[in-house]
Amino acid sequence: KKWLVLTPEEWVRQHFLQYLVQVQQYPSSFIAVEKTVKLGELNKRFDLLVYDRLHQPWLMVECKAMEVPLTESVLHQILRYNLAIPVPFLVITNGKDCVGYHRSNGRLSLLTELPEYL
């Protein structure tokens, strides 16, 4: 375990993580928190990555502080991460709002709810 500074973004990340585990019943052992992803020469960190039961990346979450609106630039950020770690499901949240996408055949479609864990 590692001590973290409770920044506004960290608050959102920790609460969304608990939502995934306690409400959505995603197994915590299949969720990676803040790991490095290589984008060209840059090292970036995704917020949450959920693996399926075959240990394949399945759902990626980008968290922002509550006062940060979920704009197109936030979507572009998670899409860049998705180039390095392809997943079928993408979620962006600021704790107040949450937008999910299903990526299939190079297209994004809006989700009406989070997918059930496989």
C-alpha positions as CSV (number, residue, x, y, z in Angstrom):
1,K,0.0,0.0,0.0
2,K,1.0,3.5,-0.7
3,W,0.1,6.8,1.0
4,L,-1.6,9.3,-1.3
5,V,-2.3,13.0,-1.1
6,L,-6.1,13.4,-1.2
7,T,-6.3,15.8,-4.1
8,P,-9.7,16.6,-5.6
9,E,-8.9,14.2,-8.5
10,E,-7.8,11.5,-6.0
11,W,-11.0,11.9,-4.1
12,V,-13.0,11.2,-7.3
13,R,-10.7,8.2,-8.2
14,Q,-11.1,6.6,-4.8
15,H,-14.8,7.0,-4.8
16,F,-15.3,5.7,-8.3
17,L,-13.1,2.7,-7.5
18,Q,-15.3,2.0,-4.5
19,Y,-18.4,2.3,-6.7
20,L,-16.9,-0.2,-9.2
21,V,-16.1,-2.7,-6.4
22,Q,-19.1,-2.2,-4.0
23,V,-22.0,-1.3,-6.3
24,Q,-21.0,-2.8,-9.7
25,Q,-19.3,-5.8,-8.1
26,Y,-16.1,-5.6,-10.2
27,P,-13.5,-7.7,-8.4
28,S,-10.9,-5.4,-6.8
29,S,-8.1,-7.8,-7.7
30,F,-8.7,-7.1,-11.4
31,I,-8.4,-3.3,-11.1
32,A,-5.1,-1.5,-11.6
33,V,-4.9,2.0,-10.1
34,E,-2.6,4.7,-11.5
35,K,-0.2,2.7,-13.6
36,T,2.2,4.1,-16.2
37,V,1.4,3.9,-19.9
38,K,4.0,4.7,-22.6
39,L,2.7,7.1,-25.3
40,G,5.6,7.4,-27.7
41,E,8.4,8.9,-25.7
42,L,6.1,10.1,-22.9
43,N,5.2,8.3,-19.8
44,K,1.6,9.0,-18.7
45,R,-0.6,7.4,-16.0
46,F,-4.1,6.1,-16.4
47,D,-6.4,6.3,-13.4
48,L,-8.1,3.0,-13.4
49,L,-7.9,-0.1,-15.6
50,V,-10.2,-3.1,-15.1
51,Y,-9.1,-6.4,-16.5
52,D,-11.5,-9.2,-17.6
53,R,-11.3,-12.7,-16.1
54,L,-8.8,-13.6,-18.8
55,H,-6.6,-10.8,-17.5
56,Q,-7.1,-8.7,-20.7
57,P,-7.6,-4.9,-20.4
58,W,-11.4,-4.4,-20.5
59,L,-12.4,-1.0,-19.1
60,M,-10.4,2.2,-18.6
61,V,-11.4,5.1,-16.4
62,E,-10.1,8.7,-16.5
63,C,-10.9,10.7,-13.4
64,K,-11.0,14.5,-13.1
65,A,-11.6,16.7,-10.2
66,M,-15.3,17.7,-9.7
67,E,-14.7,21.2,-11.0
68,V,-13.2,20.0,-14.2
69,P,-15.8,19.6,-17.0
70,L,-15.9,16.5,-19.1
71,T,-14.9,18.1,-22.3
72,E,-13.7,16.7,-25.6
73,S,-10.1,17.1,-24.5
74,V,-10.8,14.7,-21.6
75,L,-12.2,12.2,-24.1
76,H,-9.2,12.7,-26.3
77,Q,-6.9,12.1,-23.3
78,I,-8.4,8.6,-22.6
79,L,-8.5,7.9,-26.3
80,R,-4.7,8.5,-26.5
81,Y,-4.3,6.1,-23.5
82,N,-6.5,3.6,-25.4
83,L,-4.0,3.6,-28.3
84,A,-1.4,2.1,-25.9
85,I,-3.8,-0.1,-24.0
86,P,-6.8,-1.0,-26.2
87,V,-10.0,-1.7,-24.2
88,P,-13.6,-2.1,-25.4
89,F,-15.0,0.2,-22.6
90,L,-13.9,3.8,-21.7
91,V,-15.2,5.9,-18.9
92,I,-14.6,9.6,-18.0
93,T,-15.8,11.0,-14.7
94,N,-15.5,14.0,-12.5
95,G,-17.5,12.6,-9.6
96,K,-20.6,14.5,-10.6
97,D,-20.9,13.4,-14.2
98,C,-19.9,10.1,-15.8
99,V,-19.8,9.3,-19.5
100,G,-19.1,5.8,-20.8
101,Y,-18.3,4.6,-24.2
102,H,-18.1,1.3,-26.0
103,R,-15.4,1.1,-28.6
104,S,-16.1,-1.4,-31.4
105,N,-14.8,-1.6,-34.9
106,G,-13.1,1.8,-34.6
107,R,-16.3,3.5,-33.5
108,L,-17.4,4.9,-30.2
109,S,-21.0,4.6,-28.9
110,L,-22.4,6.1,-25.7
111,L,-23.2,3.7,-22.9
112,T,-26.4,4.2,-20.9
113,E,-24.9,2.3,-18.0
114,L,-21.6,0.6,-17.1
115,P,-21.2,-2.9,-18.4
116,E,-21.7,-5.9,-16.1
117,Y,-18.4,-7.5,-15.2
118,L,-17.7,-10.5,-17.3
